[in-house]
Amino acid sequence: MKAPICDFVNRYAKKDAARFHMPGHKGVSFLGYEKMDITEISGADELYDAEGIIAESEENASRLFGFGKTIYSTEGSSQCIRSMLFLALQESGRQEGRPVVLAARNAHKAFLYSCALLDLDVAWLMPEEGERSSLCTCPITAAQVAQKLAEMERKPFAVYITAPDYLGYSPDIKALAAVCTEAGIPLLVDNAHGAYLKFLNPSLHPIDLGAAMSCDSAHKTLPVLTGGAYLQLSAEWAEKAGEQAKKVMEIFGSTSPSYLILQSLDKCNQYLAEGYPEKLAQTIAKVERLKAVLRKQGWELMDGDPLKLTIFTGKMGYTGEEAAEALRKQGVECEFADLDAVVLMATPENRETDFAKVETALGSLPPKMEKQAKAQMPLLLPQQKISIREAIFSQWEEVRCLDAVGRICASPCVSCPPAIPITASGEEITVEMAALFCAYGIEKIKVVR
């Protein structure tokens, strides 16, 4: 498979042309990659009006994924989240009052910012009673969504979920999609952690399971530079909104997209076409072998995302942060750690020695007598006092989390990663929420003045 963007930039770099165009480094090496960093010069095409090399590269990506349409983002999944909400809202037609989207509670803050920009209300989906709910995970069922849709006075224009979530959990997307189809609304999926799912056998990608649109962060699980992502449209939605999708992406994107990221997305097409499914299967087998070893050592692991190692550390008497520090001492940097768990993400680019270091580091930690209890998110939603848009665009002040009880949350305050707000903008902060802020190391919260 050709890589037309990379080929063009390589040819241009070899010309050693006098660069009387942006960027200001003029191809002179300061960090080492400046020769490959260009702008929309003649022949380089334009991301949001693509007719040349970028259009060809996106067509290559569309063929590889096999959906209705695959569109490049150089500004991560955040740009795609805003765009798919906008597209779904456009297709829903005019509604009385503020539009509402039905969403699982473990949404990334980029979702809240999108709701502020589009002036949306959110009806939150919470886990059913008895289900474990953490900051990252919100187990929901198709029956629960169907019941919620039947009870709502205002019909939502879309259902929005995060799958797989930060810990690797995913609900039954096929069943959720069927409920949405029956209700005549699209299922939108934040699939930031699952771009690779298409290349499993069988595919577990949300679009193949019935979702209307998804955002895929290519840079999270594929060999793509940070910021590279895809907006994925199903065949139905490509027909409905494919023509306008590019212009919608432009509304929420910079007019100066990174050609380094575009080259990375372009090169990734070759990578995916040249034996990636086999490499992926081999890596998943290595992850499974490591999981088996860690379970024998006494660690509790979560099943789900096949490229994630989500280790609940409390059974062995440790916090996630303590386990992460032990890993760090052995030369292993994890993706995320909190009170309950440590999360490691693998790809085919990890070496055999990487897996061995994890086994050694965690195997050297003896179990403690005292176990750590898992943190739980409150299952009762706080009261929504003002709209998300009003809260985020309000004047705010920063106060200590314990002083925030009874105040209205302004800009979402998160532990990062995973950037999931404990309290959503516009909600009244409760005692339970303030305690969780402190537990997750958040000392100050922005509240509405």
Secondary structure as GFF3:
##gff-version 3
##sequence-region A 1 449
A	DSSP	alpha_helix	4	15	.	.	.	ID=ss1
A	DSSP	three_ten_helix	34	36	.	.	.	ID=ss2
A	DSSP	three_ten_helix	47	49	.	.	.	ID=ss3
A	DSSP	alpha_helix	53	65	.	.	.	ID=ss4
A	DSSP	beta_strand	69	73	.	.	.	ID=ss5
A	DSSP	alpha_helix	76	92	.	.	.	ID=ss6
A	DSSP	beta_strand	100	104	.	.	.	ID=ss7
A	DSSP	alpha_helix	109	118	.	.	.	ID=ss8
A	DSSP	beta_strand	121	125	.	.	.	ID=ss9
A	DSSP	alpha_helix	142	151	.	.	.	ID=ss10
A	DSSP	beta_strand	159	162	.	.	.	ID=ss11
A	DSSP	alpha_helix	173	183	.	.	.	ID=ss12
A	DSSP	beta_strand	187	190	.	.	.	ID=ss13
A	DSSP	three_ten_helix	195	199	.	.	.	ID=ss14
A	DSSP	beta_strand	213	216	.	.	.	ID=ss15
A	DSSP	alpha_helix	218	221	.	.	.	ID=ss16
A	DSSP	beta_strand	229	233	.	.	.	ID=ss17
A	DSSP	alpha_helix	235	251	.	.	.	ID=ss18
A	DSSP	alpha_helix	259	273	.	.	.	ID=ss19
A	DSSP	alpha_helix	276	297	.	.	.	ID=ss20
A	DSSP	beta_strand	300	301	.	.	.	ID=ss21
A	DSSP	beta_strand	308	312	.	.	.	ID=ss22
A	DSSP	three_ten_helix	314	316	.	.	.	ID=ss23
A	DSSP	alpha_helix	320	329	.	.	.	ID=ss24
A	DSSP	beta_strand	336	337	.	.	.	ID=ss25
A	DSSP	beta_strand	341	345	.	.	.	ID=ss26
A	DSSP	alpha_helix	352	363	.	.	.	ID=ss27
A	DSSP	alpha_helix	388	392	.	.	.	ID=ss28
A	DSSP	beta_strand	396	400	.	.	.	ID=ss29
A	DSSP	three_ten_helix	401	403	.	.	.	ID=ss30
A	DSSP	alpha_helix	431	439	.	.	.	ID=ss31
A	DSSP	beta_strand	444	448	.	.	.	ID=ss32
###
